[in-house]
Amino acid sequence: MKSTIDYGNLMHRAMRGLIQEVLTAVQKDGLPGQHHFFVTFDTMHPDVEIADWLSDRYPGEMTVVIQHWFANLDVTNEGFTITLNFGDNPETLYIPYDAIKTFIDPTVEFGLRFETQDEDGVTPAAEIAEAPMDEMVEPEDENSGGPRQAEVVSLDKFRK
């Protein structure tokens, strides 16, 4: 029996389960309303499957947008396959949940960020963000008419 509870890995599993549930609903019913997703993933992850020209162009990480045009979304327990359009060139990608670095739905200012393992092989607690969208999009604040600022909340804040 372990002497500690590994909250970081438990949170990662729960957050990946949330992504799976959201994508399963999109697979079944399509994207509701104005929802869309920015998914950043590690292109060098051993289980990622993307075209060679994409991994050459995006060594390390890549952000894809699931919004207007996508096809063949197939969600599994380990990851998802999707066909996206890159300049009128459809490409099929397989992205395992373990390769995902961020998952953001800017429509509702929701985002998840996954931290990587440190040199000791320990995974720090995941961070939950309303969305670091100031770098991607700036939705208008309904009250002031200006861009909203996103706030990142780290789980480390609650540790003793």
C-alpha positions as CSV (number, residue, x, y, z in Angstrom):
1,M,0.0,0.0,0.0
2,K,1.2,3.5,-0.9
3,S,2.0,5.9,1.9
4,T,0.5,8.9,0.0
5,I,-2.4,9.7,-2.3
6,D,-1.2,10.7,-5.8
7,Y,-3.6,13.6,-6.3
8,G,-1.8,14.9,-9.3
9,N,-2.3,11.7,-11.3
10,L,-5.8,11.3,-10.1
11,M,-6.6,14.8,-11.3
12,H,-5.0,14.1,-14.7
13,R,-7.1,11.0,-15.1
14,A,-10.3,12.9,-14.1
15,M,-9.5,15.7,-16.5
16,R,-8.8,13.4,-19.4
17,G,-12.1,11.6,-18.6
18,L,-13.8,15.0,-18.9
19,I,-12.2,15.6,-22.3
20,Q,-13.3,12.1,-23.4
21,E,-16.9,12.8,-22.3
22,V,-17.0,16.1,-24.1
23,L,-15.6,14.7,-27.3
24,T,-18.0,11.7,-27.1
25,A,-20.9,14.1,-27.0
26,V,-19.5,16.0,-30.0
27,Q,-19.0,12.7,-31.8
28,K,-22.7,11.8,-31.2
29,D,-24.4,15.2,-31.6
30,G,-21.9,17.6,-33.1
31,L,-20.7,20.9,-31.6
32,P,-23.4,22.7,-29.7
33,G,-24.0,26.4,-30.4
34,Q,-20.7,28.4,-30.8
35,H,-18.6,25.9,-28.8
36,H,-15.2,25.1,-30.3
37,F,-11.9,23.7,-28.9
38,F,-8.2,24.5,-29.0
39,V,-6.3,21.3,-28.3
40,T,-2.5,21.6,-27.8
41,F,-0.6,18.3,-27.8
42,D,2.9,16.9,-27.8
43,T,3.7,15.9,-31.4
44,M,6.6,13.8,-30.2
45,H,4.4,11.6,-28.0
46,P,5.1,8.0,-29.1
47,D,1.4,7.3,-29.7
48,V,0.5,10.4,-31.6
49,E,-0.2,9.7,-35.3
50,I,0.0,12.7,-37.6
51,A,1.4,13.2,-41.1
52,D,5.1,13.6,-41.4
53,W,4.8,17.0,-42.8
54,L,2.9,18.1,-39.8
55,S,5.4,16.7,-37.3
56,D,8.2,18.3,-39.3
57,R,6.4,21.7,-39.3
58,Y,5.4,21.4,-35.6
59,P,8.2,19.6,-33.7
60,G,7.4,19.4,-30.0
61,E,3.8,20.7,-29.9
62,M,0.9,21.7,-32.1
63,T,-2.5,23.4,-31.5
64,V,-5.5,22.3,-33.5
65,V,-8.9,23.9,-33.6
66,I,-12.0,21.8,-33.7
67,Q,-14.7,24.2,-34.9
68,H,-16.2,24.6,-38.4
69,W,-14.8,21.7,-40.4
70,F,-13.9,18.4,-39.0
71,A,-14.8,14.8,-39.9
72,N,-14.5,11.2,-38.7
73,L,-14.3,12.0,-35.0
74,D,-13.8,8.7,-33.2
75,V,-13.4,8.8,-29.5
76,T,-11.9,5.9,-27.5
77,N,-10.8,5.4,-23.9
78,E,-7.2,6.1,-24.9
79,G,-7.6,9.1,-27.2
80,F,-9.4,10.3,-30.3
81,T,-9.0,10.3,-34.1
82,I,-10.2,13.3,-36.1
83,T,-9.8,14.5,-39.7
84,L,-9.0,18.2,-39.9
85,N,-8.5,20.5,-42.9
86,F,-5.1,22.1,-43.3
87,G,-5.3,24.6,-46.2
88,D,-7.7,22.4,-48.2
89,N,-5.6,19.4,-47.3
90,P,-7.6,17.0,-45.0
91,E,-5.4,15.1,-42.6
92,T,-6.3,12.4,-40.1
93,L,-4.7,12.7,-36.6
94,Y,-4.7,10.4,-33.7
95,I,-4.2,12.2,-30.4
96,P,-4.0,10.2,-27.2
97,Y,-5.2,11.9,-24.0
98,D,-1.8,11.5,-22.5
99,A,-0.3,13.7,-25.3
100,I,-2.7,16.6,-24.6
101,K,-1.1,19.7,-23.0
102,T,-4.1,22.0,-23.0
103,F,-7.8,21.7,-23.9
104,I,-9.7,25.0,-24.2
105,D,-13.2,26.0,-25.0
106,P,-13.0,29.8,-25.3
107,T,-16.8,30.1,-25.8
108,V,-17.3,29.5,-22.1
109,E,-13.8,30.4,-20.9
110,F,-13.0,26.9,-19.8
111,G,-9.6,25.2,-20.1
112,L,-7.5,22.5,-18.8
113,R,-3.7,22.5,-18.7
114,F,-1.6,19.4,-18.0
115,E,1.8,19.6,-16.5
116,T,4.6,17.3,-17.5
117,Q,6.6,15.1,-15.3
118,D,9.7,16.4,-13.6
119,E,13.1,14.8,-13.7
120,D,12.1,12.5,-10.8
121,G,9.2,11.1,-12.8
122,V,6.7,12.9,-10.5
123,T,3.7,14.5,-12.1
124,P,2.9,17.8,-10.4
125,A,-0.8,18.6,-9.8
126,A,-2.7,19.6,-12.9
127,E,-3.7,23.2,-13.3
128,I,-7.3,24.1,-14.0
129,A,-7.7,27.4,-15.9
130,E,-10.7,29.4,-16.9
131,A,-8.6,29.6,-20.1
132,P,-5.4,31.3,-21.0
133,M,-7.2,32.8,-23.9
134,D,-5.5,36.2,-23.8
135,E,-2.9,34.6,-26.1
136,M,-5.5,33.1,-28.5
137,V,-8.8,35.0,-28.5
138,E,-10.2,38.0,-26.6
139,P,-13.9,37.6,-26.2
140,E,-15.8,40.7,-25.3
141,D,-16.8,41.3,-21.7
142,E,-20.6,41.6,-21.7
143,N,-20.6,44.4,-19.2
144,S,-17.6,46.6,-20.2
145,G,-17.4,45.7,-23.9
146,G,-13.7,45.1,-23.6
147,P,-11.7,41.9,-23.6
148,R,-11.9,39.7,-20.5
149,Q,-8.8,38.6,-18.7
150,A,-8.5,34.9,-17.9
151,E,-7.4,33.6,-14.5
152,V,-5.3,30.5,-14.0
153,V,-6.0,28.7,-10.8
154,S,-3.2,26.3,-9.7
155,L,-4.0,23.4,-7.4
156,D,-0.7,24.0,-5.7
157,K,-2.4,27.0,-4.0
158,F,-4.4,24.6,-2.0
159,R,-1.6,22.3,-0.9
160,K,-0.2,22.3,2.6
